[in-house]
Amino acid sequence: MKTIFVGNRFRVLESVLQSDYEPLSIFAVKDSYLERELIARDIGYTRIESKPGLVAVLQDMDYDLLISNGCPYLLPISSLESGNRKFINIHPALLPEQRGPYAVNGALLYQHGAGATCHMMDDGVDTGPIISRVEIPYSPDLDLGMLYQLSFTAEVDAFTRAEARDFRPSGSFPPASVDSINFLRPDRTPELDLTAGLEDIFQLVRAFGIASQGVSFRFGGELFRVFDAEIVTNAYLLSKAADYQQNEVAYVYDNTLVLRKGDGFIKLKGVEGAAGRIPPGVLLE
């Protein structure tokens, strides 16, 4: 089977490389984890640098199966279809509920079950018929970094299940529709509403809590980013809550802010440049 793999992740491709997909052409997103892994393993590939360039190549190639896994472009499937070609995508979340490139963030933010889905591709965003799904139940110990890793592992399981079905859609899942939730992270760092409740702040920070993302807030005309949060449970500190106003910074240490919220406190951790620039006693609003 003449196969094309397009994307930015390696784990599904590793499964493909161990199977009988020959000849195989690999297209890797520029500067992606996949490209670095291919270079390290001395595996031949073509670098993806633009959508028009990729589409032009795909229109001229002869292939039976295209596997997408982290392709950043919405491909014009209807113009690429020819004969019995199959186009499948492996998505790191549950479809049809969790569409879009930041569905993993959305699953964590709303404390929803996560997972991975293998589906047929069409001209929409994650809207083709579902072939297989693998679910990861929500649990409080999940942080964003762990959930990404588990989702990428689940992608391999979803691909393997779809492969066993010869990539035929399953009737056991509802069809994707335009009414499905499409969680799109803003182009810029999401801004933290510090007037929100303690739990809302905690969940939003956790949902974007990796080094490449984070959430932001403003103080004194400056923009600060936060990468982690923790709700304070220490009884002694909680006994001092009445000594502070809502949104008052109680302590600052090691780029951590301890903020009075509701009946308690929340720690905003990993705040870039916070020490010395946000003093105790100020109100963050």
N, C-alpha and C positions, 0 to 999 in steps of 0.2 A: 504494500500500500504506500503510495507516494504521499509523504506527510510533511507538513510545515508546522513548526512550533514558533509562536510569536509571544514575547512577554518579557517580564523582568524578574521572575522567580525561578528557582532551580529544582525544587523538590519534585514537582510533577514531571519536569523534563528528565530528571534522573530515572523515574519509573519508565518513561518512554524509551530512554536509551537502553534499558535493560530488556526491552521487549522487541518484537519483530516489526519495527516501523522503518522500512528501508525502501527507497532512499529517504533520508531525513534532512530537511533544510531548517536551520535554526536562525531566527531573527531576534536579536537581543536589544533591548532599550539601552541607549547610550548611557554610560556611567551607572548602570543598575547593578544590583547584587548579582544578577544572572551573568552579566558581562564579566564581572570580576571573577566569578566562579569558572566560567568557560576559559578565561585566560589562564587561570591557575591550573586547570586540568588539561590544558592544551587541546581543547575541542574547537573545531572550526565553526565559524558563525558569520553572519552578516549583521552589522550594526544598524539599528533603527535611529534615524535622526529627524524624520519628519513624516507626517501622515501622507502627503502627496507622493513622496518617494516610495514609501512602503506599498501604497495602493498600486502605483505604477508597476512595481515588481510583481505583485500578486496577480495582476491582470495578465501578465505575460508568462507566468509559470504554469507548468503542468503538474497538478496534484489531485489527490483524492480526498484528503483530510487536512483540515487546518485546526490546530489546537491553540487557543488563546489562553494565556495565563499571566495576567498583569500587563496586557497591551494597553497603552495609555490613550489609544485612539478609537473612536467609534467607526468601525469599518463598514463600508457600503456593501453589505452582504448581497443584496438583490442584484448588484451589478457584477459581483464576483461569481455568482452561482453559474454552474455549467455542468450538464450531465447529472451524475449522482454524487457530486461533491458534498461533503459534510463539513459544517463549520460548528465547532463546539467551544465553549468557554468554561473555565473553572473559576468560580467566584468565591471569595473567602467569607461568605455569609449565607444566610438562609434566604432563598428566593421562594415565592415572589415578594416576601415581606420586606427584605432588606436590600434594596437596590442602591446603586451609586458607588463611587470610589471610596467613600468613607463609612461604609456600612458597619465595619468593625467598631469604629468609634460610637456609632449609633446604638449598636447592640449593648455596649457597655454602659453608655449614658442612660439608656432606658431600662437597664437590667433585664434585657430580653435574652432568650436563648440565642446562641451564635452557631457557627458551623461553616459548612462549605456546600456549594451546589455546582453540579455539572449540568449545563443546559445547551440546547441548540441555539445558535446565534441567528438573529434577524437584524433589521436596521435600527431597532430600538436599543435602549440602555438596559441590559439585563432582563429582556422581556421574552426571550425565546422559550419554547417548551422545555420543561425540566426532565432530565434523564435520571439523575440521582441526587440525593441529599444526605449529608452526615451532620447530625446535631451535636452541639456542645452545650450542655445545660449551664445556665448562669449559676455562679456561686460567688460569695463575697470575697474570696481570696483571689479572684481574677483581677489582674491589672492589665493595662493596655498592651504592654510588652509581651506578657504571657499569652494573652488572648490572640495576638497576631501569630505567635509561634504555633499555638494549638490550631488556629484556623488554617495555617499553611500545611500542617500535618493532616488535617481533615480534608484538605484539597486532594491530597494523594489518595485517600480512602474513597472520596467521591469519584475521582477519575477511574480508579480500579473497578468500582461498582458499575460505572457507566460503560467501561470497556467490556465487562462481562455481558452487558446487554447489547453489545455491538452498537453502542451509542444510539439506541432507539429510545425515544421519549417514553416516560412512564405515565400511565393514566391515573396513578395513585396520588398525584399532586395537583392542586388547582392550577389553572393556567395563569401565567403572569399577566398583569393588566396595568393600564395607565394609573389605576387607583392605588397601586402598591406604594409603600413608603419609600421615597427616594432620599436618603440621608446624604446631603451634600455639605461638606465642610466649607466655610468661606475661604476665598483665596488667601486672605490674610489670617494671622493667628486669631482664633475666636476670642472675643473680649469677655472678661468676667464681670458679671453684674454683682458688685459687692454688697448691694442692698438685698440680694436674694437670700433665701433661707440657708441655714447651715448645711442641710443635706443636699440642696441643689448645688451649692458651691462645691461641696465635696465630690459629687458625682461628675460635674462638668470637668473639674481638674483631672480626675482619674481617667475620664474618657479620652483625654488628649495628653496623658502623662508619659510621653517618651521624649527623648532628647530632640528629635526632629520636629516636634509639634509644640505642645504646651499651650497655655491660655495666657492672656495678657490683662493687665489693668493699668490705669493711669494714676500717677501721684505727682504733684508739683510740676506738671507739664511733661513729665517723663513717662515712657512706656516700659513696664516691667513684665517679665514672663514668669509664670509659675509652672512647675513640672510635677508637683506631688502635693497631696493634702492628707491630713489625718485629723480625725475628730478627737478632741481631748477627753479622756475619761478619768484623769487623776482627781481623786476626791478633794485633795487639799486645794488645788487650783480652782476647781469648780466652786469651792466654798468662798472664793474671793470674787466671784462673778459680779456681785453687787457693787464692787469697788470701781468697776469700769463701765463706760458708756458703750452702747451698741456700736460696733465697727471700730472700736478703739484698739490700737495696737498695744498689747500688754507687754510683750517681750520681743526682742530682736536678737538673734544669735545665729551664726553660721548660715547666713542667707535664709533663715527661717523666721517667719512672722507668726506670732501667736495673736490671733484676732478674736475679740469678744463677739460672739454671734448668738442670738436667741438667749437661751438659758445657760449657755456654756461658751466654749472656745473651739476654734479650729486652727490647726497649724498649716500655714501655707509654706511649703518646703521647696528648696531649690530655687528661690527667687533670685534671679540674676541681679547682682549689684545691690541687694537690699541693705546689707550692713553698712551703716554710716550714712545712708541716703534716706532711709525711712526710720525716724527715731520713735522710740516708745512714747505713747501718749497722744499721737496724732490719730485723727479719724480718717478711715479710708471709705470714701463714698463715691 
